[in-house]
Amino acid sequence: MAPYKNKNAAQPVMIGREYPDPNENDIIAEMIKLTTAQMEELYPRPQALRQVHAKMHGCVKAEFIIEKDLPEDLRVGIFKDAICFPAWVRFSNGVTQIQHDKKRDTRGIAIKLMNVPGEKLLETQMGAQTQDLVLASSPVFFAEGLAAFSGLLKASVSKNKLMVPLFFITHPRMALRAITKLLINCKHPFVIPYFSGTPYQFGDESRAVKYHLQPSANNKLEYTDEKDPDYLHNNMAATLDKTDIYFDFFIQFQTDAVRMPIENATVAWDSPFIKVATLRIPAQKFTCPTEDHFGDNLTYNIWHALPEHRPLGSFNRGRKFIYQELYKFRTARNGAMPVEPVAGPDFLAPENLK
């Protein structure tokens, strides 16, 4: 693939800088209309699931442990001090439809850190004490940015069922990326790596990173019958019934603005991964209707973030507004207005994990 070029400016691209499409606001407005129309068709009844990552395998309690003795230049935002943040972690399949876990799909993990001090970026919830980290099973996306993706979205909401196949026929590179990069088989949510795919500011405007979550090689996993359509949930439950699970959390710096573009989500960065935290999911029971309801209604938004971790790039700018509209739709359909959770000192107490 040719390196990304700054189409909107004469000067060379710079590390940490964004280069929005001049028509981006119009593209976002159209995508909001399209996604809302899609949700109206998908969920005419009172209850509405998410537009993507609708199928949840489990929403579990965890702690996000910042590394001790990080170098001074890495002590930024949530990584400033060597502390532990309580967290809610949601594992899911990516597609809109609820389907058998054997189907090839994108797999997701969403981490909501709690008790995070400081004013956040999301204007409607600047006082929220949460920071959201959203990752998926591929380091890249099949579309460069919102402009490319909006064409597929338009095709997917069309009444003509041939529009999606026709779109991919006319966009063969996007089709190839979707098949080879995004859609994977998965035997266990705790065995695959996860990636942010899109970049985030790290401190000031001169630095950008991507996030990466790698399962520990020492994890002891339990496996159940893959004939069950919900075996990924069952594998999680069987594993956490017996043992704790660990993931290593890394950042990856943008070190070359051309080779590692901000605005092109199809390009994987090739700089080193630096470990900055550990995600520990303690052994626990989480399979009950109350927990399922909580996880399905919990809202994750990458703009629940400190300014030091501002989301960057075309998709992240679009997600800010699209997520807000989808949030409004779901809460209206479900008759619930969830609030950002907080955690007390006994959040991970043994009696609260049973």
SVG drawing of the C-alpha trace seen along z (x, -y; Angstrom):
<svg xmlns="http://www.w3.org/2000/svg" viewBox="-42 -24 55 54">
<polyline fill="none" stroke="black" stroke-width="0.4" points="0.0,0.0 1.2,-3.5 2.1,-5.6 -0.6,-8.1 -0.2,-11.6 -1.6,-14.7 -4.2,-15.6 -5.4,-18.7 -2.1,-20.6 1.0,-21.5 3.4,-20.7 4.6,-17.1 2.6,-15.1 3.8,-15.4 3.8,-13.0 0.7,-13.3 -1.2,-15.5 -4.6,-15.0 -5.6,-15.8 -9.4,-15.7 -11.2,-15.4 -12.8,-18.8 -16.2,-17.1 -15.9,-15.1 -18.8,-16.9 -21.1,-16.1 -20.0,-12.5 -20.6,-12.1 -24.0,-13.7 -25.0,-11.2 -23.6,-8.3 -25.7,-9.3 -28.8,-9.2 -27.8,-5.8 -27.0,-4.2 -30.2,-5.5 -32.2,-4.1 -30.5,-0.8 -31.3,-0.7 -34.9,-1.6 -35.2,1.4 -33.2,3.8 -35.0,2.9 -38.7,1.9 -39.6,3.5 -38.9,1.9 -35.5,3.5 -32.5,2.5 -29.0,4.0 -25.8,2.3 -25.4,1.5 -22.2,3.5 -20.7,5.9 -24.3,6.8 -23.5,10.3 -21.8,10.2 -19.9,13.1 -19.6,11.6 -19.1,8.4 -16.6,9.1 -14.9,7.3 -11.2,6.6 -8.4,4.3 -6.0,2.3 -2.6,2.3 -0.2,-0.5 3.4,0.6 5.8,-0.4 8.8,-2.6 7.7,-3.7 10.1,-6.2 9.1,-9.8 8.1,-10.3 5.5,-7.5 3.9,-8.8 1.0,-10.4 -2.8,-10.5 -3.9,-7.2 -0.3,-6.0 0.9,-8.8 1.0,-6.8 1.6,-3.1 -2.0,-2.5 -4.8,0.0 -8.0,-1.1 -11.1,1.0 -12.7,1.9 -15.7,3.5 -14.6,5.5 -17.0,6.6 -16.1,9.3 -18.2,9.5 -18.6,10.6 -18.5,7.7 -21.3,8.1 -24.8,6.7 -26.6,10.0 -26.6,12.6 -25.0,15.7 -23.1,18.9 -19.7,18.2 -18.2,20.6 -18.8,18.0 -15.9,15.9 -16.2,12.5 -14.4,9.6 -14.0,10.1 -14.0,7.2 -13.0,6.2 -14.1,2.9 -12.5,1.8 -14.1,-0.8 -11.7,-2.1 -13.4,-3.7 -12.3,-6.2 -10.3,-8.1 -9.9,-11.7 -9.9,-14.7 -12.2,-16.4 -13.0,-14.2 -13.3,-15.1 -17.0,-14.1 -18.9,-17.3 -22.0,-15.7 -20.1,-13.7 -17.0,-15.8 -17.4,-15.0 -17.5,-11.2 -14.8,-9.4 -14.3,-6.8 -11.8,-6.2 -12.9,-3.8 -10.5,-1.6 -12.0,0.2 -10.0,2.8 -10.7,5.5 -9.0,8.6 -7.5,6.9 -4.7,4.3 -6.3,2.7 -9.7,1.9 -10.8,2.7 -11.6,-0.9 -9.1,-3.8 -11.5,-6.3 -15.1,-7.5 -15.4,-8.4 -14.5,-4.9 -16.7,-3.2 -19.8,-5.3 -20.2,-3.7 -20.5,-0.3 -22.9,-1.6 -25.1,-3.0 -25.1,0.3 -25.9,2.2 -29.0,0.2 -30.4,0.5 -33.6,2.5 -31.7,4.1 -29.9,7.1 -27.5,7.1 -26.0,3.7 -23.5,5.1 -22.1,7.8 -22.0,5.2 -20.1,2.8 -17.4,5.3 -17.2,6.3 -16.5,2.7 -14.1,2.3 -12.1,5.5 -9.3,4.3 -11.8,3.5 -13.4,6.9 -10.0,8.7 -9.1,6.8 -12.4,7.6 -12.0,11.3 -8.3,11.7 -7.8,9.2 -11.1,8.6 -13.0,11.9 -11.4,14.6 -12.3,17.9 -12.0,17.8 -11.8,20.7 -11.6,18.6 -11.8,14.8 -8.8,15.1 -6.5,16.6 -6.4,13.9 -4.7,10.5 -6.6,7.3 -5.7,3.9 -7.1,0.4 -6.6,0.2 -7.0,-3.6 -4.5,-6.1 -4.7,-8.2 -2.8,-11.2 -0.2,-10.4 0.3,-13.5 0.7,-16.5 0.0,-16.9 3.4,-15.8 2.9,-12.1 0.4,-9.5 0.1,-5.8 -2.0,-2.7 -3.0,-0.3 -2.4,3.5 -3.6,6.2 -1.8,9.5 -3.0,12.5 -0.5,14.0 1.2,17.2 0.6,18.5 -3.2,18.3 -4.8,21.7 -7.9,21.9 -11.0,24.1 -12.8,25.2 -16.4,26.3 -18.4,27.9 -18.0,25.8 -21.3,27.1 -23.0,24.7 -23.7,21.4 -22.6,19.5 -19.4,21.5 -17.2,18.4 -19.4,17.3 -19.2,20.8 -15.4,20.9 -15.1,17.6 -17.4,18.8 -15.6,22.2 -12.2,20.5 -13.1,17.8 -14.8,20.4 -11.3,21.7 -8.6,19.1 -7.6,15.5 -6.7,14.3 -4.0,11.8 -3.4,9.6 -0.4,7.3 -1.4,3.8 1.0,2.1 1.4,-1.2 2.9,-1.6 4.3,-5.0 3.9,-6.6 7.6,-7.1 7.1,-7.9 4.2,-10.0 4.2,-8.6 4.8,-4.9 2.4,-5.0 -0.4,-7.3 -3.0,-8.8 -5.8,-9.0 -5.5,-5.6 -6.8,-2.8 -5.8,0.0 -2.1,-0.5 -0.6,1.5 2.2,-0.4 5.5,1.4 7.1,-0.3 7.9,1.6 5.3,2.4 5.9,1.0 4.2,2.6 2.5,0.0 -0.1,2.0 -1.6,5.4 -5.2,6.3 -6.1,8.8 -9.5,10.5 -10.0,12.3 -11.9,15.6 -15.6,14.9 -19.2,15.8 -20.8,13.5 -23.5,15.6 -26.8,14.3 -29.6,12.1 -28.6,9.1 -25.0,9.1 -26.1,9.7 -28.6,6.8 -25.9,4.5 -23.3,5.4 -25.8,5.0 -26.7,1.5 -23.3,0.4 -22.1,-2.3 -18.5,-2.4 -17.2,-5.5 -13.6,-6.2 -14.3,-9.9 -14.8,-9.0 -11.1,-10.0 -8.7,-12.4 -7.4,-15.0 -4.0,-13.4 -5.6,-10.4 -7.6,-12.2 -8.8,-9.9 -7.2,-10.7 -8.0,-10.1 -11.0,-9.9 -12.8,-7.0 -12.3,-8.3 -13.6,-11.7 -16.7,-10.2 -17.3,-7.8 -17.7,-10.7 -20.9,-11.8 -22.2,-8.5 -21.8,-6.8 -23.7,-9.7 -26.6,-9.3 -26.7,-5.5 -26.5,-5.9 -29.6,-8.2 -31.4,-5.6 -30.7,-2.7 -31.6,-4.5 -34.8,-5.7 -35.7,-2.2 -34.8,-0.5 -36.3,-3.1 -33.1,-3.4 -30.6,-6.2 -27.5,-4.4 -25.0,-6.4 -21.3,-5.9 -20.4,-3.4 -18.1,-4.0 -16.3,-1.4 -16.0,-1.3 -13.1,0.2 -14.8,3.6 -15.4,3.8 -13.1,6.8 -13.7,8.3 -14.1,12.1 -17.7,11.9 -18.5,9.7 -17.0,12.1 -19.3,15.0"/>
</svg>
